[in-house]
Amino acid sequence: MPETASVPEHVDPSTDSGTGLLADEFLDLPVASSEVVFHGAIWDVRQDKFLYAGSQITREYIDHTGAVAVLVLDDEDRVCLIRQYRHPIATREWELPAGLLDFAGESALSAAQRELAEEVDLVAADWALLVDFHTSPGGNNEALRVYLARGISDAAEVFERTDEESEIEKRWVPLDEVVDAVLGRRVQNSILAIAALAAHTSRARGWSSLADADSPWPQHPVARRLARSE
């Protein structure tokens, strides 16, 4: 199993303007109103009215709790994949073990460890931050954090899975083959694609891009909202 290189010091993207470093920029715009206009079984739809470039703009979006995913890599550089039915696209697609944060402020690492055990009955001894991203910033505020997990063993308990998870199929696939499937457009899950390409690139660079598993997550909209309210 490759050793994790020293963790680089990450730059807060809200403070690097003008340095030439490519990074997103935080903007906390004046919000005239914000209300939930639809309460769903899993997500709500929120409507915000905010000021931008001298105009008031109205936008609706899915107000998301945030989520985590785990790219599990074994000693043979194989990735643990699951195939699960996703109703909005009517597809049983290949994915990484993943799940929602259960409540605002929940530890992302704890959530990832929980999802790994519940979805594929595994635990890991070595955790590192692989990549952060927003899944669809034009329509929701979902922030996604993907961990690299190594040092794998079986969980003490086998979880009972229900609904779409009741027929999860698990497969171990070499990382290179996962990347080939992404580039060949045979798998379409965005989390899997981004994570596999990030892991493949990081491995080629001696895992130098990995960060500490407990790294702050300033890009998470809920975390930003909580910070503004303090």
N, C-alpha and C positions, 0 to 999 in steps of 0.2 A: 504494500500500500504506500503511495507517495506521501512524503512528509509535507506538512503545511508550511509554506514559506512564512517569513515574518510578515505580520499584518501591516499594510501601509496605512499611514494616517490619512483619513478621508477628510475632504474639504466640505464645509457646510455650503451647499449651493446657494444659499441666500446671501452669502457674504463675499462672493468671488467676482462680482461685476468689475469689468475693466482690467482683469488680470490676463485675459487671453485664454483662460481655461474654459473649454466648452462645458457648459452646465446650464441647467434650467434655473429660472429665477422665480422666487416666491413673490407673490403680490397679494397683500391683504387689502382688497378694495372695499370702499364703503358699501355696505349692504343695507338697502332701504327696508327690505322685508325678507323673511325666510319662513316658509311654512310647509308642512307635510300635506300634500294634496291627495295622496293615495297611500293607504296602509296595506301592505302585502303580507303574505304568509312568511316570506323570507326577507324581502327588501321593501323599503318605502320609496315613494317618489316625492322629491322635494322641489318646491318652486322658489327660486331666489330672484329678487329684483335688486340690481346692483348698478353702480355708476362706473362707467368706463369710457374714456375718451370724450368726456363731456355729455354723454347720453346715458339714460337709464335703460337697461337691458333686462329682459325677462328670460330666464332659462329654467327648464325642468330637467331633472336628472335623477338617476337612481342613487339614493343615499346609502352607501355601502359600509359595512362594518370593517372591511378590510379582510385579507386572507393571507394564508401562508401555503407554501408547497415545499416538498422535500425531494431533491435529487439524491437518491441513495446510490452509492457507488461501492461495489464490493472489491475484494482483492484482485479480481480478474478484470477490473474496469467495466463491469456490467452494471447497467442501470435497472432499477426495479420499476417496471411500468405496470399500470393497471388499465384495463379496458372497461369502460362504464358507459351506460346509456345516458345521453343528454337530450332531453325532450325538445328544447327550442330548435335544435338542428336535426332532430330525428336521426341520431347517429350514435353508435357505440364507438367511442373514440378512445385512442390511447392517450393516457395522461400520467402525470406524477401524482403520488399521494398528496392530497391538499385538502384544505378546509377553511371555514370562516373563523375569524376571531369571535369568540362567544360574547364578549362584552367590551365596551370602550375601556381602553387602558390595559387589556389583557396582554401579558407577555407573549410576544410573537414566537419566541423560542419554545415556551411551554406549549403553545398551541400546536406548533409543528411536531413536537415530540408526541403530543396526544394523537394527532392525526396519523402519524406513522404507525403507532401502535393499533389504532382503531381500524385503519384501512388495510394494512398489510401484515399486522401482527409482528412487527419488528421494533427493536430498540437500537440505538446507536451510541457509541462511546465518544465519537469525535464529530463535533458540529462546527460549521463555519458559514458565514454569510456569503452567498454566491452572487445574488443580483436582486435589485429592487426595481420595480417599474409600475406604471399605471396601465391597466388593461385597456380601457377605452375612455380616455379623458373627455371626449366630446359628449358622452352620454351618461357616464357615472363617475363617482369619485373613488372607485375601488383602487386601493394600493395593495400591491402584491409583493411579498418578500419570499425569496426562494433560498433555502438552505442546502448546503452540501453536507450529507451525513455519511460517515464511514465508521468502521469498527462495528459491523452489524452482528446482531444475534437475535434469536427468537424472543418475543415478548413472553412474559410469564403467563399471560392470559390471552385466550383467543376470543375476540369480540364478536358478538352477534350483530350482523349487519341487516338492515331493513331497506325497503323501498328500492331505489335504483342501485344502492350499494349491495343488495342481496345477491346479485349475480356478477359481482366484480371478478374479472379474470386477471391473474397476476402472471407476469412474464419477466425474466431477466434477459436483457438485451445489451450487447456490447455498445459502449458509448459511440464508437465510430459508426455502427449500424443505425443508431438513433439519428445521428447527424445526417447520414445518407437518406434516411426516410424523410427528414425535414426538408432537405434540399431537393429531394425528388418529389415533394409535394404529396407524399402518400399519407402523412399525418398532418393534421391541421390545428391541433390545440396550441394556442399561443403560449401558454405557460411552459409546455413541454418544449416548444421550439426555441423560445428565448433561453430557457435554462440549459438545454442541451448545447446550444451554440456557445453560451457563456462558459460552460464547463469545459468544452472542447478547447476553447481559446485559452482559458485559464491554465488548463493542464499543459498546453504547449509553452506557456510562460512560467512553468514551474510552480503553478498555483500562487503566484505572487499577488494576484488581484483579490484573493480571499480576505475577508475581514472577520473580526471577532463576532461570534454568534450573538453577543449581547450589544452589538453596536446600536447607537441611537437610530431612530427612524423618523427624521424630521419631515420627510415628504408625506407622511401619512396624514390625510386631512383631519381625521378624528384627533390625532395627537396635536395637530396645529390648533384645532378648535379648543381643545382642553387647555393648551398653553395660553391661548388668548384670554381664557376665562379666569385664569389664576391671578 
